Amino acid sequence: MELSLNTATVRKQWSLAQIIDGCARHGIRGISPWRDQVAQMGLSQARKSIREKNLVVTGLCRGGFFTAKHWRDDNLRAIEEAHELGARSLVLVVGGLPDGSKDLPGARRRVEDGIAAILPEAKKAGVPLAIEPLHPMQAAERACVNTLEQALDLCDLFQEGVGVAVDVYHVWWDPKLHAQVQRAGRRILGYHICDWLVPTRDLLNDRGMMGDGVIDLASIRSSVKQAGYAGFQEVEIFSERWWARDPDEVLEICKARSAG
Amino acid sequence: MELSLNTATVRKQWSLAQIIDGCARHGIRGISPWRDQVAQMGLSQARKSIREKNLVVTGLCRGGFFTAKHWRDDNLRAIEEAHELGARSLVLVVGGLPDGSKDLPGARRRVEDGIAAILPEAKKAGVPLAIEPLHPMQAAERACVNTLEQALDLCDLFQEGVGVAVDVYHVWWDPKLHAQVQRAGRRILGYHICDWLVPTRDLLNDRGMMGDGVIDLASIRSSVKQAGYAGFQEVEIFSERWWARDPDEVLEICKARSAG
């Protein structure tokens, strides 16, 4: 699989402009930027630089957060930006429990309604929506869609225009993973890699570099390919350890550890 | 539901002897001790004290760890101790990945084989085995059974003598929770409560007191009752914060927060 770099991986060392240059310099052909970095650089400048370097925008991070205020406007802007950048999908981190709420089924209904509300605009803009199930430990704060099965049940409601992003960090533990990857088939819009460290010291920012943890990446990649996914594998590592390293070195290690 | 105290909740402040006295003093009628505490007190002394105070041993923690060395002998001893204490079940924390392994399906097969191996002894001793699905964030280190559905699929293989322990901390996020609780029915051998804090600062020892987090305890309790569970609710809080508090106060708060 070709390599894409999720820009979060070196966000503390480099600006988006530097990351775009870095990808080109290291022969990484895909990029998946975060919207705050795009805004900082300026949308048209980001678009221009990415095109000049001939990078594929494998995804834009992120839309979603349907349980927060201003979710509609925010998602419509995200769709526009994804369209402008020619992103292959807009990644949806769907949002967790609203402040003060314990109503998880209610939050899940709001996610369903939110996707229904923005889908027509996404289709018009030619931007596929990629629902990303997040690890159950993120259910309260970030995403109440927590398994691939649940994400695909959502997709089934909408059919066209909606798929999933499979991030190994979030789904590696799932006893139904391989069955659900096959069920997903061509609805897999993104495939994200990193590793699960033992021990894991933080719920958010202690992801591992591929090979440093316990995820059977070869097996998941093979399953994803078998399902018909022919896109990039995107390295996405949130880690205080890797944010403290030389970013050129980080990119070289990403390349070496994702080969095969 | 009547209250039981999992002894881990005040393990840093009190010995098992003190916990037994504490339960009696505070009118808590159930207790679920850990084996290391029982060993420290002495099995026959623990048994004697628990009987004198007329406490119900709602579970013994724990058997399992089928992917570790000496799992067979260790589980056979655990079954004996559960029998001696008259425990209503032996809780199985099934174990995670063996050292150096990334083979989660393989670990899961070892769990299945392990349960099959000890079940005849458990039945002979009249000790029901309660498979406890652990939160997916514990898949590598503690238990590769991570959803109630998966635990019940295991139960289905064995039929008699095996059920589940439902701990809200591990399963609250699951979109299939209520359906699987109903499927479990009378196979629910234990019901454990605490709360999920936002934010959660540690993967192991940052559980919350009931009411301090986002778990909809009323809804889960109602579902568990509807499934036919008529046992105790057992407070099990691993928390550096609560281990630093006066244990008598902790027990009073447990009582107040679990009423209803």
Boltz contact constraints between the chains, C-beta under 6 A:
constraints:
  - contact:
      token1: [A, 97]
      token2: [B, 214]
      max_distance: 6.0
  - contact:
      token1: [A, 102]
      token2: [B, 214]
      max_distance: 6.0
  - contact:
      token1: [A, 102]
      token2: [B, 216]
      max_distance: 6.0
  - contact:
      token1: [A, 136]
      token2: [B, 136]
      max_distance: 6.0
  - contact:
      token1: [A, 136]
      token2: [B, 173]
      max_distance: 6.0
  - contact:
      token1: [A, 137]
      token2: [B, 137]
      max_distance: 6.0
  - contact:
      token1: [A, 139]
      token2: [B, 173]
      max_distance: 6.0
  - contact:
      token1: [A, 140]
      token2: [B, 198]
      max_distance: 6.0
  - contact:
      token1: [A, 140]
      token2: [B, 214]
      max_distance: 6.0
  - contact:
      token1: [A, 141]
      token2: [B, 198]
      max_distance: 6.0
  - contact:
      token1: [A, 146]
      token2: [B, 173]
      max_distance: 6.0
  - contact:
      token1: [A, 150]
      token2: [B, 175]
      max_distance: 6.0
  - contact:
      token1: [A, 173]
      token2: [B, 136]
      max_distance: 6.0
  - contact:
      token1: [A, 173]
      token2: [B, 139]
      max_distance: 6.0
  - contact:
      token1: [A, 173]
      token2: [B, 146]
      max_distance: 6.0
  - contact:
      token1: [A, 175]
      token2: [B, 150]
      max_distance: 6.0
  - contact:
      token1: [A, 198]
      token2: [B, 140]
      max_distance: 6.0
  - contact:
      token1: [A, 198]
      token2: [B, 141]
      max_distance: 6.0
  - contact:
      token1: [A, 200]
      token2: [B, 203]
      max_distance: 6.0
  - contact:
      token1: [A, 203]
      token2: [B, 200]
      max_distance: 6.0
  - contact:
      token1: [A, 214]
      token2: [B, 97]
      max_distance: 6.0
  - contact:
      token1: [A, 214]
      token2: [B, 102]
      max_distance: 6.0
  - contact:
      token1: [A, 214]
      token2: [B, 140]
      max_distance: 6.0
  - contact:
      token1: [A, 216]
      token2: [B, 102]
      max_distance: 6.0
